[in-house]
Amino acid sequence: MTARRARLVAYGICLFTAFLVWNGIFGLLVSRGEKQYLLDQARHELRLGPDASLPDRMRGTVHRGVIEATRWAVVVFVLGAVAVWIGGRRAGDDNAPQGGA
């Protein structure tokens, strides 16, 4: 495998990892929003709080989930891509001629 191909595979792994992080965080935040809706609805049924609206709750939850998941996915991808770039530069330095002593 050539060095260029290895770097492309590493970038692909970074992208795939960022995709997994996005899905995981988004799913976690949406499930938390669902649980919060159920808690609000239970409070309403016990006459301890206002009526809970699932569309309103999920609209805000999904919007915040997309933003937060995207932030983390970008961080993961950028850090991985920088690591691949630095690793590629160091590998290139190994092939450079050494000053003799």
NORUR-V931472 format. One record per pair of residues at least 6 apart in sequence whose ideal C-beta (glycine too) atoms are under 7 Angstrom apart, sorted by the first residue. I is the first residue (numbers start at 1). J is the second residue. D is the distance in whole Angstrom. If there is no record, write none. Layout:
# NORUR-V931472
i j d
I J D
I J D
This chain:
# NORUR-V931472
i j d
3 88 7
3 91 6
7 84 6
7 88 5
10 84 4
11 81 6
11 84 6
14 77 5
14 80 3
14 81 5
14 84 7
15 77 6
17 76 6
17 80 6
18 73 4
18 76 5
18 77 4
21 72 5
21 73 5
21 76 5
22 69 5
22 70 7
22 73 4
25 68 6
25 69 4
25 72 5
26 65 5
26 66 7
26 69 4
29 61 7
29 64 7
29 65 4
29 68 6
29 69 7
30 61 6
30 62 7
30 65 5
33 57 6
33 58 6
33 61 3
36 57 7
37 52 6
37 54 6
37 57 4
40 49 6
40 52 4
41 52 4
43 49 4
44 50 6
44 51 5
44 52 5
